[in-house]
């Protein structure tokens, strides 16, 4: 995918989350009643968030964490409550606004700075840990690895992220356009082969200082996502 195509895809994602599906995502990520399909997505996302947090140190005091694609900020808040200084970034300003509104006043020993922007921006600084939950699932292997390489230059310890695994079920939903109901459909999710992704990570110069440590798949109804943990050697 060319840089121009990448920017176009990101622009469509920004429009989708800022306008088309803003209310639906605000509802999905709350405790409001939702349809059966969305209940499976909500439960799957919760399980994935807990899994990614479990890969971070229990004590995050003095750690700087980047929540890359923070959405409405639930993972950011959880990391802050474990002591992290969190920079939470998303391209969708409306989701960041909701995140700020929902964030509790008492975050315990940590804090969160919510920002609207590009989580690949080098001006965000250096981080001990980077978490990118379901923010790279709309990109093919080459663009995922390129993004990881950019993030790795500013990551001291670990990079945990999710991708859409290439499974028959997800491929079928992808081809049929049924991952979400028609009115809420996002720009296409890109199913990715884990072996090809691992091979591309191993071959990427910017990722030579990192190794794949752990992998887990969460599959719950219409939510199918795979997490990888990269740790600095």
N, C-alpha and C positions, 0 to 999 in steps of 0.2 A: 504494500500500500504506500503510495507517495505521500509526501508531507502535506500536499494540497488535499488529498483524499482524507488524511487523518484530521486535518482542521475542519473539513466539511462534516465528517462524522461527529466530531466533538461539538460543532455548532448545532447540529440537529439534536444531540443529546441535551444541550443547554436549553434549547427551545422546548423540548419534550418535558423536562423536569420543571422548567420555569412556568409553563403554561398548560400544555395539553393534559398532563397527568399530575399537576401539583396537588390538587385536592385529593385525588385518589391515593397518592403516596403519603400525604399527610395522614389520611385515614388509615392506610395500611400499617403505618408505623406508630399508630396510637393504640388505645385499647377499645376503640369504637367497633361495633359489630361490622363484619365484612362477610362477603360471600364465601362459599366453601372453597373455591379455587384460591381466593386470597388468604384464607386461613392457612392453607398449606404453605403458601409463600411466606406469610408472617412467621409461622413456626420454623420453617427452614432457615430464614434469615436470623432468627433468634439463636438457633443452634449454631449457625456459622459464626455469629458474633462471639458467642461463648467460646467456641473452639479457637478462634484467633487470639482472643484475650488469654486463653489458657497457655498459648505458646509464648506469651510475654512473661517476664519475671513477675512474681507475685508482688514484690516490693519495687515500685517504679519511682520512688522518691529520687530526685535529682536526675531522672531520665527525661529526655526530650523526645516526644513521640509525634510523628506526623500521621494524622488520619487523612489519607489521600482519597478524596471523594467521600466526605463525611456525611452527606445527606442531612438528616435531621439531628445528628449528633449523639445518638445513644451510645455508640462505642467510645466516643470521645469522653463522655461523662464518666463511663465506667473506668476508663484508664486514669482519668484525673482523680477519681476516688481512691485509686491505688497509689497516688502520689505523683503521677506524671505531670509534666508541663506539656500540654498538648497544643499543637497547632493543627486546627481542623479546617480543611480547605475543600470547597466545592465550587464548580462552575455555575451552579444554579443558585442565584441569589435568593430566590423565594424559599428554597429549602434551608439555606443558611439562616434566613430570617426566622423560620420556624424553630431551627436548632437553638438560636439565641433565646427565643421566647420560652422554650421548654427547659432550658438548662436551669437546674436548681441553683439557688443563691449559695448554698453550702456544698462545696465540692470536696470537702475534707482537706487533705494535705496538698492536693494538686490544683491545677487551674487549666482553663481552656480558652484559647484565642480563636474565635471563629472568623474565617476570612472567605471572601468571594474571590475566586481566581483559579489559576492553573497550578495544580499540585506539583508539576514538573519545574516550576519556576525556581531557579537557583537562588533567587533573593530570599527565599524562605529560610535559608540557612542550613545548618547541619543537624542531624537527628541520630539518636541512639537506635531507635526502632521506627520502621515505617510500616503502616498497615493500610492495605488497599483492598477493601472488601467490596466486591462486585462492581468495582469502578473500571476494570479492564476487560469485562466480559463482552464488550461490544467491538473488540478489536481482534484481528488475526494474530497468529503467532509472532510474526516479524515485528509488529507494532507493540505487542506486549513486551517482548524482549528489549526493544529499543527504549521503552518507558522504564523498565526495570534497570537498565544500564544507566540512565540519567539519574534515577533515584539512588542507585548504589554509590554514586560518586559522593553523595551527601549522607550516607548511612554508615554509622560506626559499628553496629552489632548485628541487627537482623532486619530482614525484609519479608513480610508475610503478605500474601495476596491471594486472590481467588481468580479462577478462570472458568469458563463454561466447558466442561469435559465433553469430548466427542463420544456420545453414547447413542445407541439406536433410538432411545426415547427422546432425548433432546434433539437429535437430528430430525426426527419426525415432527416434533413440535416446531422446530425452526423452519422446516420446509412448508409446513401447513400454516404457519403464521398464527399458532394457537397458544403461544406462551402466555399471552394476556388477552382478555376480551378485546374485540375489535376497537372499541372506543378508547382504550387505554394502551394500545400497542406501542411499544418503544421502538426506536431504531434497532435493526436486527441484532440479536445476540449471535456471536460467532463461536460455534463449537470448535474446540481445539483438541488435538491429539496430545495426551500427556507425554508419551515417548518422544514425539517430535519437539514438544516444548522443552523437555529436559535436555535434549540434544542441542537445541538452539541456545539454551542458557549456558551449557558447558562450552559452547564454541564462541560465545560473546566475549570479546576482549574486556569490556567494561565490567563483566561479572566474574572474571577469573579469580578474584579474591573471595568469592562466595561459593558455597556448596549447598545443594539441596539437602535439608536435614529431615523434614517430615512432610507427609502428604496425607490428606484425608478428604473424603468425599461426603457431602451432605446431600441426601436425596429424600425429599419429602413432597410427594404429590407433584405440583407444578414448579417446585423449587429444586433445581439440580445445580450444584456448584462444587468445585473442587478447590481446596486450599493447598498451597505450597509454602514451605518455610525455607528461606535462604538465610544462611548464617555466614558471617565473615570467618574465613579460615584462620 
